[in-house]
């Protein structure tokens, strides 16, 4: 069963990876660059700080913690555990893989890009949807970043799906932890942050 899933995942990857076009290459080149999105993060956190004032500190901490946890689970736990080679490092298919940027590290299951972007999108949505209507647009952004990893040849589709799932799960866990912490502080008479 696992072998069939891997075959399907490889075939689907090769099909998606072959969809590259010259006009889309620059878009995906920048979409996959983690540093390209720093202004987005800064703008989001600045908006939270201005809009939510003191309470915003705990919101920012919760979002950052969700992203950090997702990155740790993806890169620190899962990649070393599964040791699944990236498609661009897999000898059987590497000659058919379109690699736009460098190949990156040796192992790719699960995608850190997918886990961290979906952790950010989910936690921001859960915490800010009443205050910021467009926060749901972070999900298409996360999907673009995640898909770009297949486009540039460094992740299989299942790497992306599993990474996105980890990001969503980490976000839910951190938002729940924040609620528990706020309830505890409220019972102790500490003013809500």
Secondary structure, 3 states (H helix, E strand, C coil): CHHHHHHHHHHHHHHHHCCCCHHHHHHHHHHCCHHHHHHHHHHHHHHHHHHHHHHHHHHHHHHHHHHHHHHHHHHHHHHHHHCCECHHHCCCCHHHCCCCCCCCCCECCCCHHHHHHHHHHHHHHHHHCCCCHHHHHHHHHHHHHHHHHHHCCCCCHHHHHHHHHHHHHHHHHHHHHHHHHHHHHHHCCCCCC
